[in-house]
């Protein structure tokens, strides 16, 4: 129901509405406009603007079309997570997203070292990222210890890539702050452009994914977007190296 062009036109608040709808598909068709606005922490005006951008004259028409969309058998067999993942894959192919990837790939290509930082699940992806970029010919390492010493000068001319789903991990924020005082570029790969890690980084690649946590604050948010972004960046860096060699 949502086309790539429509998603590209959403602003930050409208993306919040979109993400909520994708994760609460069956509930949304029964919700009143005020209930959806309260659940997504936006105004009813934002909801109506969202409806207009996807070709609906109002909220009632949106609910009718969305109910019909959900009743299609080939859509019903997909889980909410699968639908959002497929949607992310489509967004990655958009020109605007690829321009951001190209910009980061250029930084990485000319950098002397690549340093991945992150903790928890993001720390595991940091290790994978360092291994992957080493495979494409870059000197790369990972730091998953927030108290790892950062000596002045050692990381000059490096690109620091901070991985964090929420972008609000105090340990990763403090680690990234130490790097910002050196002669290096900082890149955030995170779920939103509005979080702290994004704000203190030179560049941000955001995948706009809803966070998924259990009652005990265990982070169950999928890391598939991060993995996909890392591999696309690696291939772009490899392509730059190949073109220069030619």
WOHU-V195077 format. One line per field, one symbol per residue. phi: phi as a letter, one per 20 degrees, with the letter a starting at -180 (. if undefined). A space follows every 50 residues. Layout:
# WOHU-V195077
phi = ???
This chain:
# WOHU-V195077
phi = .eegffffefeffffffgffffecgffffdeffffffffdmcefffffff fffdndfafffgffffffffffgfeffeffffffffffgfffefffffff ffffffgfgeffcddecrcmffffffffgffffffdndfcbccddfdffc fgnfdfmddededaffmcfgffffffgfffedebeccddbebedeffffe efccdddldffccefdmfedffdggfgffgffffffffffffffff
